[in-house]
């Protein structure tokens, strides 16, 4: 199926963000990369900010989709958490350069605000409910602490591995592992929730 002009513009915008960062995005560059003209880009999106927001929304939707794992109530809660983490990390690995640009820039776009509201109103509640099922812990502060430790242990290495560091060679020698993401998730979940799953 041939992509529409709008889809080509969105794809070109994502490619440009990954290659040059948000500061490097211009309507003229996007039009050139998409094989269209500035007038059509403005017709479809109205402004550069709206275009960037729509582009980021596509990626952020893949993160939101990962939370659907918690709707599969026929699965035990630990399996729901594992499925969520696998889907979430897959989204991170699909566009690591884009995530880097989004995480470390000052300007906040409408799509990022929408995603933050989703996390606050739905996402973390679903994840927290699964954690409560496993642990019996109902304290919001304790659940948030578990969430921080989980994301820190599993997601931070994936994000870090996509960045170019001055000490990249040393980082690889010290921190590199041949374990797959799934193996890393299994190891974390087995150790972290051991006392709850052996009762």
MIFI-228613 format. One line per 8 residues: number of its first residue (from 0); their letters; for each residue y, x, z of C-alpha. Coordinates in steps of 0.001 Angstrom, whole numbers, plus 500000, padded with zeros to 6 digits. Example, Ala and Ser with C-alpha at 12.3 -4.5 7.8 and 13.67 -1.06 7.14 Angstrom:
BEGIN
0 = as = 495500,512300,507800 ~ 498940,513670,507140
END
This chain:
BEGIN
0 = xxxxxxxx = 500000,500000,500000 ~ 503386,501405,498969 ~ 505779,501737,501922 ~ 508964,499672,501759 ~ 512382,501301,501640 ~ 512879,500416,505306 ~ 509575,502083,506265 ~ 510514,505192,504251
8 = xxxxxxxx = 513845,505374,506098 ~ 512128,505089,509489 ~ 509556,507742,508539 ~ 512291,510065,507272 ~ 514246,509579,510492 ~ 511228,510465,512608 ~ 510545,513565,510514 ~ 514173,514634,510837
16 = xxxxxxxx = 514231,514110,514616 ~ 511091,516214,514960 ~ 512446,518958,512719 ~ 516083,519149,513802 ~ 516449,517115,516991 ~ 518677,514116,517513 ~ 521836,516153,516946 ~ 520650,517098,513462
24 = xxxxxxxx = 520206,513508,512307 ~ 522742,512238,509780 ~ 522607,509159,507569 ~ 523077,511362,504512 ~ 520111,513594,505408 ~ 517927,510569,506140 ~ 518842,508937,502834 ~ 518021,512132,500943
32 = xxxxxxxx = 514681,512573,502704 ~ 513769,508896,502173 ~ 514735,509000,498486 ~ 517361,506306,498860 ~ 521131,506126,499340 ~ 523502,505924,502318 ~ 524495,502326,501512 ~ 520879,501104,501787
40 = xxxxxxxx = 520351,502933,505094 ~ 523475,501253,506473 ~ 522393,497895,505028 ~ 519060,497968,506857 ~ 520190,499464,510174 ~ 523974,499195,510456 ~ 524491,502507,512250 ~ 522841,505833,512951
48 = xxxxxxxx = 522360,504856,516615 ~ 520497,501647,515702 ~ 518332,503529,513225 ~ 517393,506175,515808 ~ 516706,503461,518372 ~ 514360,501641,515963 ~ 512582,504911,515162 ~ 512072,505736,518833
56 = xxxxxxxx = 510882,502180,519469 ~ 507921,502728,517118 ~ 506773,505687,519198 ~ 507504,504029,522528 ~ 505432,501000,521464 ~ 502385,503253,521288 ~ 502991,504150,524939 ~ 503336,500466,525828
64 = xxxxxxxx = 500105,499684,523977 ~ 498223,502079,526261 ~ 498889,499702,529177 ~ 496750,497024,527465 ~ 493769,498907,528889 ~ 494582,497274,532230 ~ 494070,493809,530730 ~ 490371,494570,530172
72 = xxxxxxxx = 489367,493214,533569 ~ 485678,493335,532710 ~ 485923,497135,533065 ~ 485836,498733,536519 ~ 489348,499844,537609 ~ 488589,503569,537302 ~ 487431,503059,533707 ~ 490630,501107,532967
80 = xxxxxxxx = 492693,504014,534304 ~ 490710,506524,532246 ~ 491116,504440,529078 ~ 494849,504141,529723 ~ 495214,507900,530248 ~ 493274,508661,527055 ~ 495472,506297,525016 ~ 498678,507562,526621
88 = xxxxxxxx = 497837,511234,526110 ~ 496828,510512,522494 ~ 500333,509116,521917 ~ 501858,512217,523478 ~ 499765,514499,521293 ~ 500528,512556,518111 ~ 504240,513427,518177 ~ 504810,516182,520766
96 = xxxxxxxx = 507964,517460,519079 ~ 509493,513991,519109 ~ 508661,513512,522791 ~ 510315,516828,523592 ~ 513474,515740,521817 ~ 513487,512371,523599 ~ 512807,513747,527084 ~ 515440,516460,527082
104 = xxxxxxxx = 518525,514866,525579 ~ 521432,513134,527254 ~ 521990,510158,524960 ~ 519965,507078,525886 ~ 519163,504578,523139 ~ 518467,500863,523495 ~ 514744,501328,522806 ~ 514465,503817,525677
112 = xxxxxxxx = 516152,501340,528028 ~ 513732,498612,526898 ~ 510792,500919,527587 ~ 512120,501789,531060 ~ 512410,498070,531843 ~ 508855,497503,530624 ~ 507591,500258,532924 ~ 509526,498855,535866
120 = xxxxxxxx = 508572,495210,535321 ~ 505017,495454,533961 ~ 503582,498887,533217 ~ 503560,500455,536645 ~ 502504,497176,538276 ~ 499380,497111,536094 ~ 498578,500730,536885 ~ 499377,500233,540569
128 = xxxxxxxx = 497097,497182,540775 ~ 494178,499193,539409 ~ 494861,501943,541948 ~ 494951,499367,544760 ~ 491586,497991,543576 ~ 490071,501459,543888 ~ 491730,502697,547065 ~ 492681,499573,548981
136 = xxxxxxxx = 496144,501114,549427 ~ 498936,498536,549158 ~ 501940,500626,550237 ~ 504281,500901,547234 ~ 505402,504383,548296 ~ 501806,505622,548542 ~ 500905,504127,545147 ~ 503983,505750,543575
144 = xxxxxxxx = 502967,509084,545091 ~ 499473,508762,543583 ~ 501066,507880,540209 ~ 503320,510947,540355 ~ 500392,513206,541180 ~ 498266,511686,538417 ~ 500955,512008,535757 ~ 501868,515486,536974
152 = xxxxxxxx = 498276,516695,536819 ~ 497323,515162,533485 ~ 500451,514628,531387 ~ 502615,517618,532342 ~ 500199,520233,530904 ~ 500048,518289,527627 ~ 503835,518080,527382 ~ 504208,521728,528400
160 = xxxxxxxx = 501686,522885,525796 ~ 503864,521447,523026 ~ 506930,523467,524065 ~ 507749,526976,522920 ~ 508308,529196,525938 ~ 509673,532727,526118 ~ 506513,533581,528047 ~ 504223,531640,525716
168 = xxxxxxxx = 501633,534450,525456 ~ 501433,534833,529217 ~ 501298,531052,529705 ~ 498358,530809,527298 ~ 496500,533635,529013 ~ 496954,532143,532484 ~ 496874,528394,531895 ~ 494888,527868,528684
176 = xxxxxxxx = 491649,525920,528977 ~ 489083,525008,526363 ~ 488414,521674,528075 ~ 489195,518534,526105 ~ 491753,516050,527414 ~ 488915,513680,528296 ~ 487165,516413,530298 ~ 490410,517159,532140
184 = xxxxxxxx = 490907,513459,532933 ~ 487286,513111,534125 ~ 487647,516149,536389 ~ 490855,514829,537928 ~ 489548,511293,538464 ~ 486202,512501,539875 ~ 487895,514753,542427 ~ 490916,512627,543262
192 = xxxxxxx = 489011,509375,543801 ~ 485750,510861,545100 ~ 485991,509349,548580 ~ 486605,505865,547154 ~ 483771,505897,544619 ~ 481052,507212,546958 ~ 481425,504547,549638
END
